[in-house]
Amino acid sequence: MSDKKNFVLMQDGKDTDIVFSNRQPRGAALKAASRGHTDIRLRERGTKRVHVFKGWREQVTSPSNRPSWLPETVWKAKVKKQGVEHIK
């Protein structure tokens, strides 16, 4: 049993057709940040909660035991939770 939840990315106060699935909202926000989104607002389907995050990507060096196909630097997504809003 995975218990995954679906989080819909919101832009300009409206839902988009982009949906991220994860057990926690932070995991969904990391997926959004890795795709380049910075102001992340995720509406949890089935509830009236909107999780608000600030996201960014940093370029870091790959570990020394990386596979040969992986480049020396990779992008790493980071997020910081700003809060939770409730839809009326």
Chimera marker file (.cmm) of the C-alpha trace (Angstrom):
<marker_set name="trace">
<marker id="1" x="0.000" y="0.000" z="0.000" r="1" g="1" b="0" radius="0.5"/>
<marker id="2" x="1.736" y="3.188" z="-1.173" r="1" g="1" b="0" radius="0.5"/>
<marker id="3" x="-0.628" y="5.843" z="0.270" r="1" g="1" b="0" radius="0.5"/>
<marker id="4" x="0.605" y="8.363" z="-2.284" r="1" g="1" b="0" radius="0.5"/>
<marker id="5" x="-1.188" y="11.681" z="-2.551" r="1" g="1" b="0" radius="0.5"/>
<marker id="6" x="-1.649" y="13.833" z="-5.619" r="1" g="1" b="0" radius="0.5"/>
<marker id="7" x="-0.596" y="17.482" z="-5.535" r="1" g="1" b="0" radius="0.5"/>
<marker id="8" x="-1.731" y="19.876" z="-8.263" r="1" g="1" b="0" radius="0.5"/>
<marker id="9" x="0.610" y="22.750" z="-9.130" r="1" g="1" b="0" radius="0.5"/>
<marker id="10" x="-1.165" y="26.109" z="-8.936" r="1" g="1" b="0" radius="0.5"/>
<marker id="11" x="-0.157" y="29.217" z="-10.891" r="1" g="1" b="0" radius="0.5"/>
<marker id="12" x="-1.853" y="32.613" z="-10.641" r="1" g="1" b="0" radius="0.5"/>
<marker id="13" x="-4.366" y="31.171" z="-8.169" r="1" g="1" b="0" radius="0.5"/>
<marker id="14" x="-5.609" y="28.530" z="-10.600" r="1" g="1" b="0" radius="0.5"/>
<marker id="15" x="-4.897" y="24.833" z="-11.025" r="1" g="1" b="0" radius="0.5"/>
<marker id="16" x="-2.649" y="23.714" z="-13.845" r="1" g="1" b="0" radius="0.5"/>
<marker id="17" x="-2.630" y="20.301" z="-15.486" r="1" g="1" b="0" radius="0.5"/>
<marker id="18" x="0.672" y="19.445" z="-13.752" r="1" g="1" b="0" radius="0.5"/>
<marker id="19" x="0.243" y="16.831" z="-11.006" r="1" g="1" b="0" radius="0.5"/>
<marker id="20" x="2.978" y="15.468" z="-8.734" r="1" g="1" b="0" radius="0.5"/>
<marker id="21" x="2.457" y="12.268" z="-6.729" r="1" g="1" b="0" radius="0.5"/>
<marker id="22" x="4.250" y="11.645" z="-3.458" r="1" g="1" b="0" radius="0.5"/>
<marker id="23" x="3.554" y="10.640" z="0.123" r="1" g="1" b="0" radius="0.5"/>
<marker id="24" x="4.542" y="14.062" z="1.490" r="1" g="1" b="0" radius="0.5"/>
<marker id="25" x="4.093" y="17.566" z="0.062" r="1" g="1" b="0" radius="0.5"/>
<marker id="26" x="7.841" y="18.235" z="0.357" r="1" g="1" b="0" radius="0.5"/>
<marker id="27" x="8.617" y="15.392" z="-2.034" r="1" g="1" b="0" radius="0.5"/>
<marker id="28" x="6.185" y="16.806" z="-4.575" r="1" g="1" b="0" radius="0.5"/>
<marker id="29" x="7.722" y="20.267" z="-4.114" r="1" g="1" b="0" radius="0.5"/>
<marker id="30" x="11.207" y="18.853" z="-4.751" r="1" g="1" b="0" radius="0.5"/>
<marker id="31" x="9.944" y="17.385" z="-8.028" r="1" g="1" b="0" radius="0.5"/>
<marker id="32" x="8.528" y="20.776" z="-9.011" r="1" g="1" b="0" radius="0.5"/>
<marker id="33" x="11.759" y="22.575" z="-8.055" r="1" g="1" b="0" radius="0.5"/>
<marker id="34" x="13.850" y="20.126" z="-10.083" r="1" g="1" b="0" radius="0.5"/>
<marker id="35" x="11.772" y="21.103" z="-13.118" r="1" g="1" b="0" radius="0.5"/>
<marker id="36" x="12.559" y="24.801" z="-12.570" r="1" g="1" b="0" radius="0.5"/>
<marker id="37" x="9.550" y="26.104" z="-10.609" r="1" g="1" b="0" radius="0.5"/>
<marker id="38" x="10.453" y="28.676" z="-7.920" r="1" g="1" b="0" radius="0.5"/>
<marker id="39" x="7.147" y="29.838" z="-6.387" r="1" g="1" b="0" radius="0.5"/>
<marker id="40" x="5.528" y="26.495" z="-5.683" r="1" g="1" b="0" radius="0.5"/>
<marker id="41" x="1.911" y="26.251" z="-4.575" r="1" g="1" b="0" radius="0.5"/>
<marker id="42" x="0.625" y="22.681" z="-4.373" r="1" g="1" b="0" radius="0.5"/>
<marker id="43" x="-3.045" y="21.919" z="-3.812" r="1" g="1" b="0" radius="0.5"/>
<marker id="44" x="-3.568" y="18.569" z="-2.167" r="1" g="1" b="0" radius="0.5"/>
<marker id="45" x="-6.347" y="16.726" z="-3.994" r="1" g="1" b="0" radius="0.5"/>
<marker id="46" x="-9.297" y="15.757" z="-1.834" r="1" g="1" b="0" radius="0.5"/>
<marker id="47" x="-8.617" y="18.461" z="0.770" r="1" g="1" b="0" radius="0.5"/>
<marker id="48" x="-8.788" y="22.241" z="0.983" r="1" g="1" b="0" radius="0.5"/>
<marker id="49" x="-5.077" y="22.667" z="1.736" r="1" g="1" b="0" radius="0.5"/>
<marker id="50" x="-2.530" y="24.499" z="-0.395" r="1" g="1" b="0" radius="0.5"/>
<marker id="51" x="1.119" y="23.887" z="0.547" r="1" g="1" b="0" radius="0.5"/>
<marker id="52" x="3.337" y="26.885" z="-0.244" r="1" g="1" b="0" radius="0.5"/>
<marker id="53" x="7.066" y="26.411" z="-0.931" r="1" g="1" b="0" radius="0.5"/>
<marker id="54" x="9.984" y="28.435" z="-2.228" r="1" g="1" b="0" radius="0.5"/>
<marker id="55" x="12.143" y="26.317" z="-4.531" r="1" g="1" b="0" radius="0.5"/>
<marker id="56" x="15.508" y="26.618" z="-6.259" r="1" g="1" b="0" radius="0.5"/>
<marker id="57" x="18.198" y="24.514" z="-7.891" r="1" g="1" b="0" radius="0.5"/>
<marker id="58" x="21.908" y="24.467" z="-7.068" r="1" g="1" b="0" radius="0.5"/>
<marker id="59" x="24.667" y="23.010" z="-9.171" r="1" g="1" b="0" radius="0.5"/>
<marker id="60" x="26.777" y="20.596" z="-7.084" r="1" g="1" b="0" radius="0.5"/>
<marker id="61" x="29.642" y="18.259" z="-7.846" r="1" g="1" b="0" radius="0.5"/>
<marker id="62" x="28.795" y="14.609" z="-8.343" r="1" g="1" b="0" radius="0.5"/>
<marker id="63" x="30.019" y="12.042" z="-5.808" r="1" g="1" b="0" radius="0.5"/>
<marker id="64" x="33.352" y="10.353" z="-6.489" r="1" g="1" b="0" radius="0.5"/>
<marker id="65" x="31.685" y="6.941" z="-7.007" r="1" g="1" b="0" radius="0.5"/>
<marker id="66" x="29.359" y="8.242" z="-9.744" r="1" g="1" b="0" radius="0.5"/>
<marker id="67" x="28.657" y="6.113" z="-12.839" r="1" g="1" b="0" radius="0.5"/>
<marker id="68" x="30.606" y="6.993" z="-15.979" r="1" g="1" b="0" radius="0.5"/>
<marker id="69" x="27.552" y="8.449" z="-17.752" r="1" g="1" b="0" radius="0.5"/>
<marker id="70" x="26.894" y="11.009" z="-14.963" r="1" g="1" b="0" radius="0.5"/>
<marker id="71" x="28.541" y="14.421" z="-15.509" r="1" g="1" b="0" radius="0.5"/>
<marker id="72" x="30.888" y="15.967" z="-12.948" r="1" g="1" b="0" radius="0.5"/>
<marker id="73" x="28.299" y="18.550" z="-11.866" r="1" g="1" b="0" radius="0.5"/>
<marker id="74" x="24.573" y="17.967" z="-11.413" r="1" g="1" b="0" radius="0.5"/>
<marker id="75" x="21.576" y="20.079" z="-10.390" r="1" g="1" b="0" radius="0.5"/>
<marker id="76" x="20.139" y="19.531" z="-6.905" r="1" g="1" b="0" radius="0.5"/>
<marker id="77" x="16.657" y="20.788" z="-6.027" r="1" g="1" b="0" radius="0.5"/>
<marker id="78" x="16.012" y="22.470" z="-2.678" r="1" g="1" b="0" radius="0.5"/>
<marker id="79" x="12.781" y="23.744" z="-1.128" r="1" g="1" b="0" radius="0.5"/>
<marker id="80" x="11.732" y="25.704" z="1.948" r="1" g="1" b="0" radius="0.5"/>
<marker id="81" x="8.168" y="25.508" z="3.213" r="1" g="1" b="0" radius="0.5"/>
<marker id="82" x="6.477" y="28.885" z="3.625" r="1" g="1" b="0" radius="0.5"/>
<marker id="83" x="3.233" y="27.573" z="5.119" r="1" g="1" b="0" radius="0.5"/>
<marker id="84" x="-0.159" y="26.046" z="4.453" r="1" g="1" b="0" radius="0.5"/>
<marker id="85" x="-3.190" y="27.947" z="3.196" r="1" g="1" b="0" radius="0.5"/>
<marker id="86" x="-6.775" y="26.769" z="3.326" r="1" g="1" b="0" radius="0.5"/>
<marker id="87" x="-9.225" y="27.233" z="0.462" r="1" g="1" b="0" radius="0.5"/>
<marker id="88" x="-12.679" y="28.348" z="1.501" r="1" g="1" b="0" radius="0.5"/>
<link id1="1" id2="2" r="1" g="1" b="0" radius="0.2"/>
<link id1="2" id2="3" r="1" g="1" b="0" radius="0.2"/>
<link id1="3" id2="4" r="1" g="1" b="0" radius="0.2"/>
<link id1="4" id2="5" r="1" g="1" b="0" radius="0.2"/>
<link id1="5" id2="6" r="1" g="1" b="0" radius="0.2"/>
<link id1="6" id2="7" r="1" g="1" b="0" radius="0.2"/>
<link id1="7" id2="8" r="1" g="1" b="0" radius="0.2"/>
<link id1="8" id2="9" r="1" g="1" b="0" radius="0.2"/>
<link id1="9" id2="10" r="1" g="1" b="0" radius="0.2"/>
<link id1="10" id2="11" r="1" g="1" b="0" radius="0.2"/>
<link id1="11" id2="12" r="1" g="1" b="0" radius="0.2"/>
<link id1="12" id2="13" r="1" g="1" b="0" radius="0.2"/>
<link id1="13" id2="14" r="1" g="1" b="0" radius="0.2"/>
<link id1="14" id2="15" r="1" g="1" b="0" radius="0.2"/>
<link id1="15" id2="16" r="1" g="1" b="0" radius="0.2"/>
<link id1="16" id2="17" r="1" g="1" b="0" radius="0.2"/>
<link id1="17" id2="18" r="1" g="1" b="0" radius="0.2"/>
<link id1="18" id2="19" r="1" g="1" b="0" radius="0.2"/>
<link id1="19" id2="20" r="1" g="1" b="0" radius="0.2"/>
<link id1="20" id2="21" r="1" g="1" b="0" radius="0.2"/>
<link id1="21" id2="22" r="1" g="1" b="0" radius="0.2"/>
<link id1="22" id2="23" r="1" g="1" b="0" radius="0.2"/>
<link id1="23" id2="24" r="1" g="1" b="0" radius="0.2"/>
<link id1="24" id2="25" r="1" g="1" b="0" radius="0.2"/>
<link id1="25" id2="26" r="1" g="1" b="0" radius="0.2"/>
<link id1="26" id2="27" r="1" g="1" b="0" radius="0.2"/>
<link id1="27" id2="28" r="1" g="1" b="0" radius="0.2"/>
<link id1="28" id2="29" r="1" g="1" b="0" radius="0.2"/>
<link id1="29" id2="30" r="1" g="1" b="0" radius="0.2"/>
<link id1="30" id2="31" r="1" g="1" b="0" radius="0.2"/>
<link id1="31" id2="32" r="1" g="1" b="0" radius="0.2"/>
<link id1="32" id2="33" r="1" g="1" b="0" radius="0.2"/>
<link id1="33" id2="34" r="1" g="1" b="0" radius="0.2"/>
<link id1="34" id2="35" r="1" g="1" b="0" radius="0.2"/>
<link id1="35" id2="36" r="1" g="1" b="0" radius="0.2"/>
<link id1="36" id2="37" r="1" g="1" b="0" radius="0.2"/>
<link id1="37" id2="38" r="1" g="1" b="0" radius="0.2"/>
<link id1="38" id2="39" r="1" g="1" b="0" radius="0.2"/>
<link id1="39" id2="40" r="1" g="1" b="0" radius="0.2"/>
<link id1="40" id2="41" r="1" g="1" b="0" radius="0.2"/>
<link id1="41" id2="42" r="1" g="1" b="0" radius="0.2"/>
<link id1="42" id2="43" r="1" g="1" b="0" radius="0.2"/>
<link id1="43" id2="44" r="1" g="1" b="0" radius="0.2"/>
<link id1="44" id2="45" r="1" g="1" b="0" radius="0.2"/>
<link id1="45" id2="46" r="1" g="1" b="0" radius="0.2"/>
<link id1="46" id2="47" r="1" g="1" b="0" radius="0.2"/>
<link id1="47" id2="48" r="1" g="1" b="0" radius="0.2"/>
<link id1="48" id2="49" r="1" g="1" b="0" radius="0.2"/>
<link id1="49" id2="50" r="1" g="1" b="0" radius="0.2"/>
<link id1="50" id2="51" r="1" g="1" b="0" radius="0.2"/>
<link id1="51" id2="52" r="1" g="1" b="0" radius="0.2"/>
<link id1="52" id2="53" r="1" g="1" b="0" radius="0.2"/>
<link id1="53" id2="54" r="1" g="1" b="0" radius="0.2"/>
<link id1="54" id2="55" r="1" g="1" b="0" radius="0.2"/>
<link id1="55" id2="56" r="1" g="1" b="0" radius="0.2"/>
<link id1="56" id2="57" r="1" g="1" b="0" radius="0.2"/>
<link id1="57" id2="58" r="1" g="1" b="0" radius="0.2"/>
<link id1="58" id2="59" r="1" g="1" b="0" radius="0.2"/>
<link id1="59" id2="60" r="1" g="1" b="0" radius="0.2"/>
<link id1="60" id2="61" r="1" g="1" b="0" radius="0.2"/>
<link id1="61" id2="62" r="1" g="1" b="0" radius="0.2"/>
<link id1="62" id2="63" r="1" g="1" b="0" radius="0.2"/>
<link id1="63" id2="64" r="1" g="1" b="0" radius="0.2"/>
<link id1="64" id2="65" r="1" g="1" b="0" radius="0.2"/>
<link id1="65" id2="66" r="1" g="1" b="0" radius="0.2"/>
<link id1="66" id2="67" r="1" g="1" b="0" radius="0.2"/>
<link id1="67" id2="68" r="1" g="1" b="0" radius="0.2"/>
<link id1="68" id2="69" r="1" g="1" b="0" radius="0.2"/>
<link id1="69" id2="70" r="1" g="1" b="0" radius="0.2"/>
<link id1="70" id2="71" r="1" g="1" b="0" radius="0.2"/>
<link id1="71" id2="72" r="1" g="1" b="0" radius="0.2"/>
<link id1="72" id2="73" r="1" g="1" b="0" radius="0.2"/>
<link id1="73" id2="74" r="1" g="1" b="0" radius="0.2"/>
<link id1="74" id2="75" r="1" g="1" b="0" radius="0.2"/>
<link id1="75" id2="76" r="1" g="1" b="0" radius="0.2"/>
<link id1="76" id2="77" r="1" g="1" b="0" radius="0.2"/>
<link id1="77" id2="78" r="1" g="1" b="0" radius="0.2"/>
<link id1="78" id2="79" r="1" g="1" b="0" radius="0.2"/>
<link id1="79" id2="80" r="1" g="1" b="0" radius="0.2"/>
<link id1="80" id2="81" r="1" g="1" b="0" radius="0.2"/>
<link id1="81" id2="82" r="1" g="1" b="0" radius="0.2"/>
<link id1="82" id2="83" r="1" g="1" b="0" radius="0.2"/>
<link id1="83" id2="84" r="1" g="1" b="0" radius="0.2"/>
<link id1="84" id2="85" r="1" g="1" b="0" radius="0.2"/>
<link id1="85" id2="86" r="1" g="1" b="0" radius="0.2"/>
<link id1="86" id2="87" r="1" g="1" b="0" radius="0.2"/>
<link id1="87" id2="88" r="1" g="1" b="0" radius="0.2"/>
</marker_set>
